[in-house]
Amino acid sequence: MQTQTAPETVTTTPAMSYGQMLEQVRYNGAYPTRERAEEIVSTVLAALGRRITGEERVELAARLPREAAQIFAAQIPGTDSMTGWAFVRDLAARTGGSLATTRWDVGSVLGVVARIAGPGLLDRMLTQLPSGYAILFGRAELTQAA
């Protein structure tokens, strides 16, 4: 009779606490208060949660601080394809912000998310997303000439 062992569970410890994440976003975005940074993080993570699907969604949620992961994972991913610029426009329309301010907010949050995700996961997420997202995460978007 062969004994079976339970499969190993993979646990990922977030790279930083939620407080550290908020402070990084606050610093990057030059927001006056932690509360303002938290509002921006919540808004942008919810919007990102409507865009990322599959294994990348699960892996990112596991790497985010618990509070951030809950905001991100609570969203139902959309079925429409939305470019990076359309993502910013949609978020500006939802929040009533200007395009310039919303672009700043998105970059402030997604730059921190990119560091939390790490290069491998970020590459996979960018492969899943339409054009225009790399710059939002603080990366150049390289395309080949036709």
N, C-alpha and C positions, 0 to 999 in steps of 0.2 A: 504494500500500500504506500503510495507516494503522498508525502505531506505537501500541502500547498501553503505558500505564504501570501499574505496580503500584498498587493502591488504597492510600490512606493508612491507616496503622494509627493508631488512637487509643490513646495511652498516657496513663494517669493516674498522676501521682505522688502517693503518699499525702500527706495534709495534715500528718501528723506521724509520727514514728518510733514503733516499738512501745514503746520506753522512755518516750517522752513520754506515750503513751497510758496506760501503767501508772501513771505518776506522777499524771496527771490523775484516774484512777480512785481511786488511793490517797488523794489529797487530798479528792475529793468524798465518798468513802465513809468517810473517817477510819480507814483500815486501818492497823494498826501497822507492817506490813512490806510491802516490794515483792512478796515471795513470796505473801503473802496476797492482794494486789491481782491478781497474775497468776493465781492459782487462781480468783478470782471472774470475771475477764475470760474465762478459758477456759470456765468453766461456763456463763456467760450467753451468750457468742457461739455456743457449740455449740447451746444451746437455741434461739437466734434463727435459726441455720442450718437448724433443722427447721421453721421457719415461713415464711421468705421464699422466693419462687420467681421465675422469669422474669427479665426484663431488670433488675428491681430487685436481684435477687440478684447478678447479674453486675456491675452498676454499684457496688453496695456493696462487694463483694469487691475491686474495683479501687481503691476509695478507702481501704480499710482498710490499715494497715501489713501487710507481707507475713506476719508471724507470725500476726497476728489473722485475716487473710484465709484462711490455711490452716485454722485452727480452724473458722471459719465455713463455709467451702466444703466441708469434709470431711463434713458432715452431709447426710443424705438428707432432703429436705423431706417432712413428713407430709402425708397427704391429709385428715386430720380438721381441722375448724374448731375453733379453740380461742380463747376470749375472752382478754383480757389477764389477768383474774383467774385463769382456768383455767391460763394460762401460768405464773403465779407458783405456784399450787398444785402443778402438775406438777413444776416445778423444785424446790420444797421437798421433795416426795416423793422425787425422784431423789437429792437431796443429803442428806436427813435434817435439813434446817434448819427453823427455825420459819417461819411465814408472814411475820411481821414482818421478820425478818432477811433472808429471801429477797427480799421486796419492796424492802428497802433496797439489797441487792446488785444487783438488776435495775436499779433507778433509777440507781445509781452508774455502771454500765457503759453503759446505753442513753442516758444523758444525754451521755456522751462520743461515743457512736456517732452520735447526732443531730447533733452539731456537725461530725463528720467527714463525714457524709452530705450535709449542707447542706439548706436548706429544700425545694428542689424534689424531690430524691430522697426525703426523709422524707415529704413529702406523698403521693408515689406509693406508698411502702411502707405508709403508714397506710390508704390507700384499699384496698389489697390485704388488709389484716388485719381481723379482726372487731373489734367494739367493745372498748374497754378498753385498747388499746395506747398511745394518745396520751399518757396520763398517765405511762406507764412511760418514755416518751421525754422527759418534762418539758414536755409540752404539755397545754393544756386540751382536753378532748374536747367539742366543741360539737355539739349535735344540735338539730334543729328540732322544735318541738312539733307533735303530730299534730292 
